[in-house]
Amino acid sequence: QVKLVESGGGLVQPGGSLRLSCAASGIMFSTYDMGWYRRRPGKQRALVARITFGTATDYADSVKGRFTISRDNAKNTVYLQMNSLKPEDTAVYFCNADHLCYNYWGQGTQVTVSS
């Protein structure tokens, strides 16, 4: 059974930082491209950052220079370090695993940026 479990969300003030984690099980993690997506209030889910199995990274323009995606294949975990958070980063953040025709989602973790 494939599981992606996100953690690390919460309430943070503008300018603050959070680190999200996504622990994967049931997949050969090192072969998967991993991504973080978010669904902001009233918006569709959109890509935030992605890291390939070969560790190439890609970011949405709105988070470049503030967010960093990384992975630890030994721990089957992908991370999203979020710095300089803004109120518009408020969203549910989802972890995604993608490999060929296989695509899996986590349940999401809420991030709220507010003073």
ZAVEX-198944 format. One record per residue (C-alpha): y, z, x; residue in three letters; residue number from 1. Coordinates in steps of 0.5 Angstrom, whole numbers, padded with zeros to 4 digits, always signed. Each point is the difference from the previous one (the first is absolute). Last residue first. Example, Ala and Ser with C-alpha at 12.3 -4.5 7.8 and 13.67 -1.06 7.14 Angstrom:
((-0002,+0014,+0027),"SER",2)
((-0007,+0002,-0002),"ALA",1)
//
This chain:
((+0076,+0024,+0000),"SER",115)
((-0005,-0005,-0002),"SER",114)
((-0006,-0005,+0003),"VAL",113)
((-0006,+0001,-0004),"THR",112)
((-0007,-0003,+0003),"VAL",111)
((-0006,+0000,-0005),"GLN",110)
((-0007,-0001,+0003),"THR",109)
((-0004,-0006,-0002),"GLY",108)
((-0007,-0001,-0003),"GLN",107)
((-0003,-0004,+0006),"GLY",106)
((-0001,-0007,-0001),"TRP",105)
((-0005,-0005,+0003),"TYR",104)
((-0001,-0007,+0001),"ASN",103)
((-0006,-0004,+0002),"TYR",102)
((+0000,-0007,+0000),"CYS",101)
((+0001,-0001,+0008),"LEU",100)
((+0002,+0007,+0002),"HIS",99)
((+0006,+0004,-0003),"ASP",98)
((+0001,+0008,-0001),"ALA",97)
((+0006,+0002,-0004),"ASN",96)
((+0004,+0007,+0000),"CYS",95)
((+0005,+0001,-0005),"PHE",94)
((+0006,+0003,+0000),"TYR",93)
((+0003,+0003,-0007),"VAL",92)
((+0008,-0001,+0001),"ALA",91)
((+0006,+0003,+0002),"THR",90)
((+0003,-0005,+0006),"ASP",89)
((+0006,-0001,-0004),"GLU",88)
((+0002,+0007,+0001),"PRO",87)
((+0000,-0001,+0008),"LYS",86)
((-0004,+0002,+0005),"LEU",85)
((+0002,+0000,+0008),"SER",84)
((-0007,+0000,+0002),"ASN",83)
((-0007,-0002,-0003),"MET",82)
((-0006,+0001,+0004),"GLN",81)
((-0006,-0004,-0004),"LEU",80)
((-0007,+0001,+0003),"TYR",79)
((-0006,-0003,-0001),"VAL",78)
((-0007,+0004,+0001),"THR",77)
((-0007,-0001,+0002),"ASN",76)
((+0000,+0005,+0005),"LYS",75)
((-0002,-0004,+0006),"ALA",74)
((+0003,-0006,-0003),"ASN",73)
((+0007,+0004,+0000),"ASP",72)
((+0005,-0004,-0003),"ARG",71)
((+0008,-0001,+0001),"SER",70)
((+0006,-0002,-0005),"ILE",69)
((+0007,+0001,+0002),"THR",68)
((+0006,+0001,-0005),"PHE",67)
((+0007,+0000,+0002),"ARG",66)
((+0001,-0006,+0004),"GLY",65)
((-0002,-0005,-0005),"LYS",64)
((+0000,+0004,-0007),"VAL",63)
((+0004,-0005,-0004),"SER",62)
((-0003,-0006,+0003),"ASP",61)
((-0007,+0001,-0002),"ALA",60)
((-0004,+0001,+0006),"TYR",59)
((-0006,-0003,+0004),"ASP",58)
((-0004,+0002,+0006),"THR",57)
((-0006,-0002,+0004),"ALA",56)
((-0005,+0005,+0002),"THR",55)
((-0006,-0005,+0000),"GLY",54)
((-0003,+0003,-0006),"PHE",53)
((+0007,-0002,-0003),"THR",52)
((+0006,+0005,-0002),"ILE",51)
((+0004,-0001,-0006),"ARG",50)
((+0006,+0003,-0002),"ALA",49)
((+0004,+0001,-0007),"VAL",48)
((-0003,-0005,-0004),"LEU",47)
((+0002,+0000,-0007),"ALA",46)
((-0002,+0003,-0007),"ARG",45)
((+0004,-0002,-0006),"GLN",44)
((+0007,+0003,-0001),"LYS",43)
((+0002,+0005,-0006),"GLY",42)
((+0000,+0006,+0005),"PRO",41)
((-0003,-0002,+0007),"ARG",40)
((-0007,-0002,+0001),"ARG",39)
((-0002,+0000,+0007),"ARG",38)
((-0004,-0004,+0005),"TYR",37)
((-0004,+0003,+0006),"TRP",36)
((-0004,-0005,+0004),"GLY",35)
((-0007,+0000,+0003),"MET",34)
((-0003,-0006,+0003),"ASP",33)
((-0008,+0002,+0001),"TYR",32)
((-0005,-0001,+0005),"THR",31)
((+0001,+0006,+0003),"SER",30)
((-0001,+0004,-0006),"PHE",29)
((-0007,-0002,-0002),"MET",28)
((+0001,+0002,-0007),"ILE",27)
((-0003,+0006,-0004),"GLY",26)
((+0005,+0005,+0002),"SER",25)
((+0008,-0001,+0002),"ALA",24)
((+0005,+0006,+0001),"ALA",23)
((+0007,-0002,-0002),"CYS",22)
((+0005,+0004,+0004),"SER",21)
((+0008,+0000,-0002),"LEU",20)
((+0005,+0003,+0005),"ARG",19)
((+0007,+0002,-0003),"LEU",18)
((+0007,+0000,+0003),"SER",17)
((+0006,+0002,-0002),"GLY",16)
((+0007,-0004,-0001),"GLY",15)
((+0000,+0001,-0007),"PRO",14)
((-0003,+0007,-0002),"GLN",13)
((-0008,+0000,-0001),"VAL",12)
((-0004,+0001,-0006),"LEU",11)
((-0008,-0001,+0001),"GLY",10)
((-0005,-0005,+0003),"GLY",9)
((-0005,+0002,+0006),"GLY",8)
((-0006,-0003,-0003),"SER",7)
((-0004,-0006,-0002),"GLU",6)
((-0007,+0000,-0001),"VAL",5)
((-0004,-0007,+0000),"LEU",4)
((-0007,+0000,-0002),"LYS",3)
((-0005,-0005,+0000),"VAL",2)
((-0007,+0002,-0003),"GLN",1)
//
